[in-house]
Amino acid sequence: MCGIVGIVGKEPVAERLLDGLRRLEYRGYDSAGIATVHDGAIDRRRASGKLFNLARELAASPLDGSVGIAHTRWATHGGPTTNNAHPHATEEVALVHNGIIENFKPLRAELIARGRVFTSETDTEVVAHLISEKVEGGMSPTDAVAEVLPRLHGAFALAILFRQHPDLLIGARLGSPLVVGYGDGETYLGSDALALAPLTQRISYLEEGDWVVITGEGAKIFDKDNTPVERPITISGVTGELISKGNHRHYMLKEIYEQPIVVAQTLRSYLQRMEEKITLPVPEFDLSSIKRVTIVACGTSFY
């Protein structure tokens, strides 16, 4: 699981992207990176390890640009190195990715046969080259993305920026979540509402197969058949405090100590205070017929 945030803004975005990554660090902490478009070029900073390594890179060599993308990585294809850190880029395109491109090997072989040069071991870099080829051939960013997306098998959430379009960001999702956030003359992309909490609470959830063209004025959403669609704007109600570590040393401690509060908040929705009773939802099946309950979970904690 990786974390994505993107901003099409009115002012330089690098610091806000870095702040967004701090809120997404629970989704991955092997490496991180940021890319922006400025003065007709794509510029990026990447670092392996914890996020403070990227912060140190940015302090030494700041990024300009009012459109940018950022990523915090949990390594899948390729080790947690700087070369494998996102964003991946060509001269024309930079992108970040959450998910797995299952058919990346044949796509990579096809691209290498056409002379494309890879600098990482990741499946993500394949997507950057596929889109870049189309753009270099004279295709518009939207047409390039529309042609490439059907070739990708697996799960992905993508955020893509383009050297020649410093006010444009394109996102797409299949199997991995992605939300659009709406601000005052700015528009955002994020892995979830939590990622955008301090930026905006006005969000739209992209549906399976959707892709979106984002400018500072808003977003145009298309479905998997490239048909323009409307997705409702909702108020998330999520605050930055909800996802901060607070005074805890790390997120696992925060989760442990917040368990009583979370359980209480969950039960509160079933508590009828005036009637002094608890009303639970009625299942559509007979509970007495259940012989066994299986709980499946995953995680990496050891304590």
C-alpha positions, 0 to 999 in steps of 0.5 A: 500500500502506497500513498498519493497526493497531488495539487494543482495550486495557485502557489508553490506546492512542494511544502504542502505536498510534503505535509500531505506525505506526513499524513500518508506515512501510515500507508508506506515508509520505504521511500518517498518523493515529490515532482513538480513542473516549473519553467518548462521542466519536470523537477523531482526530489526522491529519497529512500527510508523515512520521510525526514530524508526527503525533507532534508533533500528539499531543504538542501534543494527546494522545489518550485512549481504550482502543480505537483505530485507526491508519493510515499512507498511500501515496496512491491516491485523493486527494493526500497532504493532511491532509484525505485522511489516514486515519482517516476519520470521521463522528460515529458511525464512524471507519475506516482502509482499505488497498486500493482501492474500485473502485466508490466514484464511484457510491456517493459520488454516491448518498450525496451525493444523500441529503445526506451531506457529504464532506470528502476526495477518497478512496474510503475516506470512502464506506465510513465514510458507508455504515456510519454511515448504517446505525448512525444508522438504529438498526442494530447495528455488526455488522449495519451492516458485514454489510450494507455489505461486499457493496456494496464492489467492489475490494480492502480491509482495514478497521478500524472503530470506533464512537462508542457502543461504546468496547470494540469494533473490527470488521475486514474483508478482501478482497484485502488482508491483515489479521491478528488478534492475541491478548494478555492481555485485549487484542486487536489488528488489523494489516496483517501479523504484523510490525505486531503483533510487539511486542504479541503473537506469537499471531495468526490470519490472516483468509482472503479475505472474512472479517470479525471482531468484536473486543473485549478478550476476543477475536475472533469471525470470520465468513466472506463468507457471515456464517457464524461460523468458526474460524481457527487461532491460530499463533505468528508468531515475528516480533520487533520487531527484525526490522522496525526500521530499526536503525542504518540511516538508512532501510529501503532501506539496511537491505534492501541491507545485510541481503541476505547475511543473508537469502540465508544464512537462505534457503539454510540450510533446504536445507543438511543439515549432518550429510550435508554436502550441499544438498537442493533441492526437486524441482519437479513439472516438467522444468526442461530444458523451460523456454526462458525465465524472466521476472522481474517486479518493482515499486518506487520506488527510484532509486540 
